[in-house]
Structure formats: structure tokens, C-alpha cells
Amino acid sequence: MDIYRPQPQAAVIGSRVSMREVMQQVYLWMMAGLGLSALVAVLLATVLTEALVPLLLPAVVVELVLVLYLSMRITKMSAERATTVYLAYAALNGVTLATIFFWASLTDIWLALFATGAMFAAMSIIGFTTNIDLSGMRSYLLMGLIGLIVASVINIFWASSALYWIVTYAGVLLFVALTAYDTQWIKRTATEIEVAGMSSGEATVRRVAIIGALKLYLDFINLFLYILRIVSDR
């Protein structure tokens, strides 16, 4: 969302940063976060038992706190602190992701991962290359996200199979759209930095890269989980 956009700062002496350099850092940090989450999830799954799963609830709470803290404070953090918080969030998310091994087979997980990667790559390319301004989608995507959360919470108590599948397919569509929207937002922000003539000194570039990586990381993880629900039919 636009509230995350780092504020323009004075140019620093040094080589000018290019838009592509920023985009490269975004995807590198996104992949680092995904890799860390996967590593933690696989390692924990080897020792985790169903009886211990309820003990992971505190990790979910800490995850929420970290992602809100990073989202709201990113422009005021040092690049190093932002990176540390992002990686800590990715590691904690790996802890909770370890639970998927209890309700999905390895075949389903690999299939969902492949499908997610293909859909994510396609929509990210579209978001990067399209000449259509996707910023007008912001309010609709926000309303869709809020509606998805509300419907998911309601269905915890209602336990409707029909609503479950409606939420699942709506989730896939929403995060597919968010992938394209967020990619274009990152490209636009990186272009503004390039045009403003900012240097490639670590602070501004790293902060933009981390918040961009977080956006795409969340899009990928949520898309994966919704696709996994469809693939595993559970």
C-alpha cells in the first residue's frame, strides 16, 4: 500500500541507482525470505508432532506483530534493522508453515509450489511490463482482502464447506491480482528513485528492496497456501 512508500531523501554523492538494480534487490531478498521459511519449515517438520502444533500459536502472534511493525516503521528504520526484522518474520513464518506437512502430502506440496511459482512469475511479469496503470485497483484489492479475512474468521465458527471453497478460490484470484499490482508499485517507486537522481548508497535502496520483498513474499506465501488447499482438496 502507498503508506509504505519511502519518502524521497536528499541525493547522496555516489553512483546513481537504476530501477533494475532496485528490482534485482527486491527479488533477491524475496527469494532469501522464501528460502529461509522453507528451510525452517522442513527442519521443524522433522521433529514436530501433532501434539506440539498448538504450541506454535505464539509464533503466529509474533509474526503479526513483526509484519505490522515492519510495515509501519520501515521508513524510520535503518536498512540493517529492516533487513533483520524481515528475515526474523520469514523464519517465524517457516515455523508455522511446518504444519502443512500434517495435512498435505509431499506430492501436493510440490505441485502447489510449482503452480504458485508459474502463476506468480506470470503475474509479476505482467505487472512489470504492462502499460496499464493498476493503481486504481488499490481500493478494490483492499476491500477484497478485508472481505477475505472477515469471511475466513466467520467460517471458523460456521464451518461451511461452500464458504470455505468460495474463500479459497477468491484468495487465489486476489493474490494473483496483488502480485501484479505490487510488482508495478515496486517498479514505479524504483523509477521515481532513479529519476530523482538518488545514489545507490545502501539506505534508500535497501529499504525499498525490503518492503518490496515483503509485499511479494506475502503474495507468494498466501497464493501458495490457497493453491495447496485446492490441490490437496482439504
N, C-alpha and C positions, 0 to 999 in steps of 0.2 A: 504494500500500500504506500501511497505517496508520503505518509508521515515518516517513513523510514529513510527518505532521501537525504543523504548528507548535504549540509549547506555548503555552498561554494566558499572556498577559502582563498587567501591570497596566494598568488603563484610563488613557487619556491625555485631558487636557482637550481638548475639541473636539466636533464634531458626531458623533453615533453613526453607525456604519456599518450599512447594511442588507444583508441577504442578497442582494438583487437587484443591489446595487451591486458586490458581490464577483463575482457570476456574470457580470455585464457585463464586468468587467475580465478575467475568465478567458477569455471568448470573444474579446475584442478582442486579447489577447496571443496566443491560439492562432492567430487569423487573421493576425496580424502575422508569426508564425513561419512559417506556411504560405506566405504571400505572399513572404517573403524567400527561402525554399527554392526556390519556383517561379522567382523572378527569377534567382537564381544558376544554377539548372539550365538554364534557357533560354539565358542568356548564354554559359555554358560550352559548351553543346551546339553552338553556332555555330562554335567553334574546336577542339573536341575531336575527335581521331581515334581509331580503334580501337587504334592502336599506342600511344597515350598512356594508354589506360584503366588498364593495370597500375600506372601512376604514382599513381593515386588511392588505392591501398591505405593509405598513411599517414593519409589523411583519415579512413578507416574507424576506424583505431586511435584517433585523436584524438577522434573522435565518441564512441566508447565511454567514453574517459576522462572527457570532459566531462559526459556524461549521468550517469555514476556519481558524479562529484564534485558535481554539482548536486543529485542525489537525496539524497546522504548529508549534505551540508553546508548545505542550504537554510535550516535553522532558525538557523544561526550566521552566515549571510551578511547583509550589508546588502542592502536592496532593490535598490540600484543594481547591485551586483556580481551578484546573482542574475539580474537582467534582462540584463546583459551576457553572462553565461555562456549563458543560454538562447538569445539571439539569435546568439551565436557557434556554438552547436550547430546551430541551424536553417540558418545559412549553410553550414556544413560538410556538413550533410545534403543541401543543394542541390547541392554538388559531386558527391557520389556518385549522387544521383538523375539527374544528367545522362546517366548510362549507359543509362537506359531508352530513350532515343531511338535506340539501336543495335539494340534487339530488339523494339520495338513501334512501330507506325505512329501518326501523329498522331490518326487516327480512333479507334484503340483507346484511346489515352491519354485523349482527351476523353470517350469512352464510359465508361471506367473511373472517371474523375473524377466524372462525373455520377452514376453508380451509387453511388459511395462517398459523395458528398455527400448523396444521398437516404437511404441506409441509416444514415449517421452521424446525420443530423438526426432521423430517426425514433427511433433508439435513445436519443439524448440526451434527446429529449422524454419518452420513456417513463421513463428514469432519473430525470428531474426531477419528473415528475408522479405516478409510481406510489406507492401506499401500502404496497407490499410491501417489506420490508426485504431488500435484496440483500447485506448484509454477510456473510451466511452463505455466499455464493458465493466468498468470497476464497480459501479454501484450494483449492477446485476449479479456480479460474482460474489460481492459481499453479502447480498441478500440470500443468494443461493447457499453460501457457506453457513450463515446463521440458521437458515431453514434446515440444512442437513444436520447440524448439531442438535437442534431442537427435536427433530424427528427421531434422531438416534436415541436421545435421552428418553423420549416418550415411549419408544419401543422397548426399552429396558424393562418397563413395568407392564406394557401392553402385550409384548411378546407376539406380535402379529407377523406371520410369515410373509404376507403380502407386502406389508410396510417395510419389512427387512429387505426384500428384493428391490423394492422401489428405491430405498435409500442407497442400496449397493450400486445399482446402475446409474442413479443420479450422481453418486460420488465419482464414478468413473468419468462421466461427462464433465462434471465440474472441474476436476483436477486436470483433465486434458485441456480444457479451456484456460485454466490458470497457468499451465505450463507455457502456452503461447503468450499469454498476457504478461507474465513475469519476465519471460525472455525479452520481450520488446521493451519493458520497463527498464531492465538492466542495460540493454543496448542504448536506449535513449539517454539514460543517466551517464553512461560511459562516454557517449558522444558529446554531451554537454561539458564534461570534464575536459575532453580533448579540445573542443572549440574554445573553452575558457583559457586554454594555454597552461593548465596546471602541470607541474612537474611530476615525474614518476617516483618522487620521494614516497616512502612507504605509507605514511599516514592515510591520506585520502584514498589512494588506490586500494589499500588493504581493507579499509572499512567498507568501501563499495563492494569489493570482492566478497567479503564475508557475509554481508546482508544479502547480496545476490545469491551466494551459495546456499544460504539458509532458506531463502524462498524456494529455490529449485530442489533442494534436498527435501523439504516438506512436501512439495508437489510429487516428487518421485515416490517417497515412502507411502503417502496416502493413496496414490494411484496403485501402487503395488499391493497394498492391503485389500483394496476393493476388488482388484482383479483376482487376487488369491481367493477371496470369498466366492467368486463366481467359478473359478477353476476347480476348487475343492468341493463346491456345491454344499457348503456347510455354513 
